[in-house]
């Protein structure tokens, strides 16, 4: 995790903990770190079963968070960021592929238009040079 690698305070929500991270912590690679790492995970989090390993628990403050009623009916929902929000204060909406494309379309078109204008400027400059 970047916070641990760079010795920055880190708060990690349902992170994927890899065997490499467990190994690096077991070797004491981050033993001299000063900043604390806090890991929050839901009971059905499928991405971080290694968070319970001894090397990770030694380096991280691991907190188990219960799922909120109504968002605990599937594995995907138990992994939702909504589980880490106070009831009623914040809602997290996961983008679908279609909404992600739609939201990024304006930026993509803007970049394409800038690229086209730049190419036209370069063509004009090259014609005037000869």
PyMOL CGO cylinders between C-alpha atoms (Angstrom):
from pymol import cmd
from pymol.cgo import CYLINDER

trace = [
    CYLINDER, 0.00, 0.00, 0.00, 1.30, 3.40, -0.95, 0.3, 1, 1, 1, 1, 1, 1,
    CYLINDER, 1.30, 3.40, -0.95, 0.87, 4.86, 2.53, 0.3, 1, 1, 1, 1, 1, 1,
    CYLINDER, 0.87, 4.86, 2.53, 3.08, 2.17, 4.00, 0.3, 1, 1, 1, 1, 1, 1,
    CYLINDER, 3.08, 2.17, 4.00, 5.65, 2.28, 1.18, 0.3, 1, 1, 1, 1, 1, 1,
    CYLINDER, 5.65, 2.28, 1.18, 6.05, 6.07, 1.48, 0.3, 1, 1, 1, 1, 1, 1,
    CYLINDER, 6.05, 6.07, 1.48, 5.65, 6.16, 5.29, 0.3, 1, 1, 1, 1, 1, 1,
    CYLINDER, 5.65, 6.16, 5.29, 2.51, 8.28, 5.07, 0.3, 1, 1, 1, 1, 1, 1,
    CYLINDER, 2.51, 8.28, 5.07, -0.47, 7.88, 7.38, 0.3, 1, 1, 1, 1, 1, 1,
    CYLINDER, -0.47, 7.88, 7.38, -2.94, 5.65, 5.56, 0.3, 1, 1, 1, 1, 1, 1,
    CYLINDER, -2.94, 5.65, 5.56, -6.60, 4.72, 5.97, 0.3, 1, 1, 1, 1, 1, 1,
    CYLINDER, -6.60, 4.72, 5.97, -7.45, 1.75, 3.79, 0.3, 1, 1, 1, 1, 1, 1,
    CYLINDER, -7.45, 1.75, 3.79, -11.03, 0.59, 3.10, 0.3, 1, 1, 1, 1, 1, 1,
    CYLINDER, -11.03, 0.59, 3.10, -11.45, -3.03, 1.99, 0.3, 1, 1, 1, 1, 1, 1,
    CYLINDER, -11.45, -3.03, 1.99, -7.99, -3.08, 0.39, 0.3, 1, 1, 1, 1, 1, 1,
    CYLINDER, -7.99, -3.08, 0.39, -6.70, -6.04, -1.56, 0.3, 1, 1, 1, 1, 1, 1,
    CYLINDER, -6.70, -6.04, -1.56, -3.86, -7.41, 0.58, 0.3, 1, 1, 1, 1, 1, 1,
    CYLINDER, -3.86, -7.41, 0.58, -1.39, -9.45, -1.46, 0.3, 1, 1, 1, 1, 1, 1,
    CYLINDER, -1.39, -9.45, -1.46, 0.99, -12.23, -0.47, 0.3, 1, 1, 1, 1, 1, 1,
    CYLINDER, 0.99, -12.23, -0.47, 3.85, -9.88, -1.47, 0.3, 1, 1, 1, 1, 1, 1,
    CYLINDER, 3.85, -9.88, -1.47, 2.65, -7.29, 1.08, 0.3, 1, 1, 1, 1, 1, 1,
    CYLINDER, 2.65, -7.29, 1.08, 2.45, -9.97, 3.76, 0.3, 1, 1, 1, 1, 1, 1,
    CYLINDER, 2.45, -9.97, 3.76, 5.97, -11.13, 2.86, 0.3, 1, 1, 1, 1, 1, 1,
    CYLINDER, 5.97, -11.13, 2.86, 7.41, -7.60, 2.89, 0.3, 1, 1, 1, 1, 1, 1,
    CYLINDER, 7.41, -7.60, 2.89, 5.89, -6.98, 6.33, 0.3, 1, 1, 1, 1, 1, 1,
    CYLINDER, 5.89, -6.98, 6.33, 7.16, -10.34, 7.61, 0.3, 1, 1, 1, 1, 1, 1,
    CYLINDER, 7.16, -10.34, 7.61, 10.69, -9.40, 6.45, 0.3, 1, 1, 1, 1, 1, 1,
    CYLINDER, 10.69, -9.40, 6.45, 10.42, -6.14, 8.40, 0.3, 1, 1, 1, 1, 1, 1,
    CYLINDER, 10.42, -6.14, 8.40, 10.75, -4.01, 5.27, 0.3, 1, 1, 1, 1, 1, 1,
    CYLINDER, 10.75, -4.01, 5.27, 8.62, -1.27, 6.86, 0.3, 1, 1, 1, 1, 1, 1,
    CYLINDER, 8.62, -1.27, 6.86, 9.68, -1.79, 10.49, 0.3, 1, 1, 1, 1, 1, 1,
    CYLINDER, 9.68, -1.79, 10.49, 11.18, 1.71, 10.77, 0.3, 1, 1, 1, 1, 1, 1,
    CYLINDER, 11.18, 1.71, 10.77, 8.02, 3.44, 9.52, 0.3, 1, 1, 1, 1, 1, 1,
    CYLINDER, 8.02, 3.44, 9.52, 6.65, 6.09, 11.86, 0.3, 1, 1, 1, 1, 1, 1,
    CYLINDER, 6.65, 6.09, 11.86, 3.19, 6.73, 10.38, 0.3, 1, 1, 1, 1, 1, 1,
    CYLINDER, 3.19, 6.73, 10.38, 0.34, 4.41, 11.30, 0.3, 1, 1, 1, 1, 1, 1,
    CYLINDER, 0.34, 4.41, 11.30, -1.70, 2.40, 8.83, 0.3, 1, 1, 1, 1, 1, 1,
    CYLINDER, -1.70, 2.40, 8.83, -5.37, 1.75, 9.59, 0.3, 1, 1, 1, 1, 1, 1,
    CYLINDER, -5.37, 1.75, 9.59, -7.26, -0.90, 7.68, 0.3, 1, 1, 1, 1, 1, 1,
    CYLINDER, -7.26, -0.90, 7.68, -11.06, -1.13, 7.68, 0.3, 1, 1, 1, 1, 1, 1,
    CYLINDER, -11.06, -1.13, 7.68, -12.75, -4.18, 6.19, 0.3, 1, 1, 1, 1, 1, 1,
    CYLINDER, -12.75, -4.18, 6.19, -16.22, -5.63, 6.11, 0.3, 1, 1, 1, 1, 1, 1,
    CYLINDER, -16.22, -5.63, 6.11, -16.84, -9.19, 7.28, 0.3, 1, 1, 1, 1, 1, 1,
    CYLINDER, -16.84, -9.19, 7.28, -17.51, -10.47, 3.75, 0.3, 1, 1, 1, 1, 1, 1,
    CYLINDER, -17.51, -10.47, 3.75, -14.71, -8.55, 2.04, 0.3, 1, 1, 1, 1, 1, 1,
    CYLINDER, -14.71, -8.55, 2.04, -13.35, -11.00, -0.52, 0.3, 1, 1, 1, 1, 1, 1,
    CYLINDER, -13.35, -11.00, -0.52, -10.27, -8.96, -1.45, 0.3, 1, 1, 1, 1, 1, 1,
    CYLINDER, -10.27, -8.96, -1.45, -8.41, -8.90, 1.84, 0.3, 1, 1, 1, 1, 1, 1,
    CYLINDER, -8.41, -8.90, 1.84, -8.47, -12.23, 3.67, 0.3, 1, 1, 1, 1, 1, 1,
    CYLINDER, -8.47, -12.23, 3.67, -4.72, -11.82, 4.25, 0.3, 1, 1, 1, 1, 1, 1,
    CYLINDER, -4.72, -11.82, 4.25, -5.45, -8.78, 6.43, 0.3, 1, 1, 1, 1, 1, 1,
    CYLINDER, -5.45, -8.78, 6.43, -5.71, -11.20, 9.34, 0.3, 1, 1, 1, 1, 1, 1,
    CYLINDER, -5.71, -11.20, 9.34, -2.18, -12.53, 8.88, 0.3, 1, 1, 1, 1, 1, 1,
    CYLINDER, -2.18, -12.53, 8.88, 0.22, -11.85, 11.73, 0.3, 1, 1, 1, 1, 1, 1,
    CYLINDER, 0.22, -11.85, 11.73, 2.65, -9.61, 9.74, 0.3, 1, 1, 1, 1, 1, 1,
    CYLINDER, 2.65, -9.61, 9.74, -0.20, -7.37, 8.57, 0.3, 1, 1, 1, 1, 1, 1,
    CYLINDER, -0.20, -7.37, 8.57, -1.85, -7.17, 12.01, 0.3, 1, 1, 1, 1, 1, 1,
    CYLINDER, -1.85, -7.17, 12.01, 1.54, -6.23, 13.47, 0.3, 1, 1, 1, 1, 1, 1,
    CYLINDER, 1.54, -6.23, 13.47, 1.97, -3.29, 11.06, 0.3, 1, 1, 1, 1, 1, 1,
    CYLINDER, 1.97, -3.29, 11.06, -1.67, -2.24, 10.63, 0.3, 1, 1, 1, 1, 1, 1,
    CYLINDER, -1.67, -2.24, 10.63, -4.51, -1.43, 12.96, 0.3, 1, 1, 1, 1, 1, 1,
    CYLINDER, -4.51, -1.43, 12.96, -7.12, -3.80, 11.43, 0.3, 1, 1, 1, 1, 1, 1,
    CYLINDER, -7.12, -3.80, 11.43, -10.76, -2.88, 12.13, 0.3, 1, 1, 1, 1, 1, 1,
    CYLINDER, -10.76, -2.88, 12.13, -13.71, -5.07, 11.21, 0.3, 1, 1, 1, 1, 1, 1,
    CYLINDER, -13.71, -5.07, 11.21, -16.72, -3.00, 10.13, 0.3, 1, 1, 1, 1, 1, 1,
    CYLINDER, -16.72, -3.00, 10.13, -20.22, -4.46, 10.07, 0.3, 1, 1, 1, 1, 1, 1,
    CYLINDER, -20.22, -4.46, 10.07, -22.30, -3.94, 6.98, 0.3, 1, 1, 1, 1, 1, 1,
    CYLINDER, -22.30, -3.94, 6.98, -25.20, -1.52, 7.09, 0.3, 1, 1, 1, 1, 1, 1,
    CYLINDER, -25.20, -1.52, 7.09, -28.71, -2.99, 6.88, 0.3, 1, 1, 1, 1, 1, 1,
    CYLINDER, -28.71, -2.99, 6.88, -29.98, -3.05, 3.32, 0.3, 1, 1, 1, 1, 1, 1,
    CYLINDER, -29.98, -3.05, 3.32, -26.58, -3.25, 1.67, 0.3, 1, 1, 1, 1, 1, 1,
    CYLINDER, -26.58, -3.25, 1.67, -25.56, -6.67, 2.89, 0.3, 1, 1, 1, 1, 1, 1,
    CYLINDER, -25.56, -6.67, 2.89, -27.44, -8.91, 0.47, 0.3, 1, 1, 1, 1, 1, 1,
    CYLINDER, -27.44, -8.91, 0.47, -24.56, -9.77, -1.86, 0.3, 1, 1, 1, 1, 1, 1,
    CYLINDER, -24.56, -9.77, -1.86, -20.76, -9.96, -1.98, 0.3, 1, 1, 1, 1, 1, 1,
    CYLINDER, -20.76, -9.96, -1.98, -20.62, -6.87, -4.20, 0.3, 1, 1, 1, 1, 1, 1,
    CYLINDER, -20.62, -6.87, -4.20, -22.82, -4.83, -1.86, 0.3, 1, 1, 1, 1, 1, 1,
    CYLINDER, -22.82, -4.83, -1.86, -20.83, -5.84, 1.23, 0.3, 1, 1, 1, 1, 1, 1,
    CYLINDER, -20.83, -5.84, 1.23, -17.76, -4.43, -0.52, 0.3, 1, 1, 1, 1, 1, 1,
    CYLINDER, -17.76, -4.43, -0.52, -19.52, -1.08, -1.07, 0.3, 1, 1, 1, 1, 1, 1,
    CYLINDER, -19.52, -1.08, -1.07, -18.02, 2.13, 0.28, 0.3, 1, 1, 1, 1, 1, 1,
    CYLINDER, -18.02, 2.13, 0.28, -21.50, 2.92, 1.66, 0.3, 1, 1, 1, 1, 1, 1,
    CYLINDER, -21.50, 2.92, 1.66, -20.60, 0.63, 4.58, 0.3, 1, 1, 1, 1, 1, 1,
    CYLINDER, -20.60, 0.63, 4.58, -18.07, 3.23, 5.74, 0.3, 1, 1, 1, 1, 1, 1,
    CYLINDER, -18.07, 3.23, 5.74, -20.43, 6.21, 5.64, 0.3, 1, 1, 1, 1, 1, 1,
    CYLINDER, -20.43, 6.21, 5.64, -22.62, 7.40, 8.48, 0.3, 1, 1, 1, 1, 1, 1,
    CYLINDER, -22.62, 7.40, 8.48, -26.25, 6.57, 7.86, 0.3, 1, 1, 1, 1, 1, 1,
    CYLINDER, -26.25, 6.57, 7.86, -27.88, 9.32, 5.82, 0.3, 1, 1, 1, 1, 1, 1,
    CYLINDER, -27.88, 9.32, 5.82, -24.86, 11.63, 5.56, 0.3, 1, 1, 1, 1, 1, 1,
    CYLINDER, -24.86, 11.63, 5.56, -23.19, 10.32, 2.43, 0.3, 1, 1, 1, 1, 1, 1,
    CYLINDER, -23.19, 10.32, 2.43, -24.10, 8.10, -0.44, 0.3, 1, 1, 1, 1, 1, 1,
    CYLINDER, -24.10, 8.10, -0.44, -21.62, 6.46, -2.76, 0.3, 1, 1, 1, 1, 1, 1,
    CYLINDER, -21.62, 6.46, -2.76, -22.68, 5.58, -6.27, 0.3, 1, 1, 1, 1, 1, 1,
    CYLINDER, -22.68, 5.58, -6.27, -20.59, 3.11, -8.23, 0.3, 1, 1, 1, 1, 1, 1,
    CYLINDER, -20.59, 3.11, -8.23, -20.28, 4.02, -11.89, 0.3, 1, 1, 1, 1, 1, 1,
    CYLINDER, -20.28, 4.02, -11.89, -21.23, 1.52, -14.53, 0.3, 1, 1, 1, 1, 1, 1,
    CYLINDER, -21.23, 1.52, -14.53, -19.10, 1.17, -17.64, 0.3, 1, 1, 1, 1, 1, 1,
    CYLINDER, -19.10, 1.17, -17.64, -21.68, 3.11, -19.66, 0.3, 1, 1, 1, 1, 1, 1,
    CYLINDER, -21.68, 3.11, -19.66, -21.84, 6.00, -17.16, 0.3, 1, 1, 1, 1, 1, 1,
    CYLINDER, -21.84, 6.00, -17.16, -18.03, 6.12, -16.98, 0.3, 1, 1, 1, 1, 1, 1,
    CYLINDER, -18.03, 6.12, -16.98, -17.82, 6.40, -20.77, 0.3, 1, 1, 1, 1, 1, 1,
    CYLINDER, -17.82, 6.40, -20.77, -20.57, 9.02, -20.83, 0.3, 1, 1, 1, 1, 1, 1,
    CYLINDER, -20.57, 9.02, -20.83, -18.90, 11.07, -18.07, 0.3, 1, 1, 1, 1, 1, 1,
    CYLINDER, -18.90, 11.07, -18.07, -15.52, 10.92, -19.83, 0.3, 1, 1, 1, 1, 1, 1,
    CYLINDER, -15.52, 10.92, -19.83, -16.89, 11.67, -23.29, 0.3, 1, 1, 1, 1, 1, 1,
    CYLINDER, -16.89, 11.67, -23.29, -16.70, 15.46, -22.89, 0.3, 1, 1, 1, 1, 1, 1,
    CYLINDER, -16.70, 15.46, -22.89, -13.06, 15.32, -21.86, 0.3, 1, 1, 1, 1, 1, 1,
    CYLINDER, -13.06, 15.32, -21.86, -12.25, 12.92, -24.69, 0.3, 1, 1, 1, 1, 1, 1,
    CYLINDER, -12.25, 12.92, -24.69, -13.90, 15.15, -27.29, 0.3, 1, 1, 1, 1, 1, 1,
    CYLINDER, -13.90, 15.15, -27.29, -12.12, 18.20, -25.91, 0.3, 1, 1, 1, 1, 1, 1,
    CYLINDER, -12.12, 18.20, -25.91, -8.72, 16.49, -26.15, 0.3, 1, 1, 1, 1, 1, 1,
    CYLINDER, -8.72, 16.49, -26.15, -9.52, 15.30, -29.68, 0.3, 1, 1, 1, 1, 1, 1,
    CYLINDER, -9.52, 15.30, -29.68, -10.52, 18.83, -30.73, 0.3, 1, 1, 1, 1, 1, 1,
    CYLINDER, -10.52, 18.83, -30.73, -7.31, 20.28, -29.26, 0.3, 1, 1, 1, 1, 1, 1,
    CYLINDER, -7.31, 20.28, -29.26, -5.28, 17.64, -31.08, 0.3, 1, 1, 1, 1, 1, 1,
    CYLINDER, -5.28, 17.64, -31.08, -7.01, 18.46, -34.37, 0.3, 1, 1, 1, 1, 1, 1,
    CYLINDER, -7.01, 18.46, -34.37, -6.40, 22.20, -33.91, 0.3, 1, 1, 1, 1, 1, 1,
    CYLINDER, -6.40, 22.20, -33.91, -2.75, 21.56, -33.11, 0.3, 1, 1, 1, 1, 1, 1,
    CYLINDER, -2.75, 21.56, -33.11, -2.32, 19.40, -36.21, 0.3, 1, 1, 1, 1, 1, 1,
    CYLINDER, -2.32, 19.40, -36.21, -3.89, 22.11, -38.36, 0.3, 1, 1, 1, 1, 1, 1,
    CYLINDER, -3.89, 22.11, -38.36, -1.54, 24.72, -36.85, 0.3, 1, 1, 1, 1, 1, 1,
    CYLINDER, -1.54, 24.72, -36.85, 1.48, 22.53, -37.55, 0.3, 1, 1, 1, 1, 1, 1,
    CYLINDER, 1.48, 22.53, -37.55, 0.35, 21.90, -41.14, 0.3, 1, 1, 1, 1, 1, 1,
    CYLINDER, 0.35, 21.90, -41.14, -0.10, 25.64, -41.66, 0.3, 1, 1, 1, 1, 1, 1,
    CYLINDER, -0.10, 25.64, -41.66, 3.33, 26.40, -40.20, 0.3, 1, 1, 1, 1, 1, 1,
    CYLINDER, 3.33, 26.40, -40.20, 4.99, 23.80, -42.43, 0.3, 1, 1, 1, 1, 1, 1,
    CYLINDER, 4.99, 23.80, -42.43, 3.29, 25.20, -45.57, 0.3, 1, 1, 1, 1, 1, 1,
    CYLINDER, 3.29, 25.20, -45.57, 4.43, 28.74, -44.79, 0.3, 1, 1, 1, 1, 1, 1,
    CYLINDER, 4.43, 28.74, -44.79, 8.02, 27.65, -44.17, 0.3, 1, 1, 1, 1, 1, 1,
    CYLINDER, 8.02, 27.65, -44.17, 8.53, 26.42, -47.76, 0.3, 1, 1, 1, 1, 1, 1,
]
cmd.load_cgo(trace, "trace")
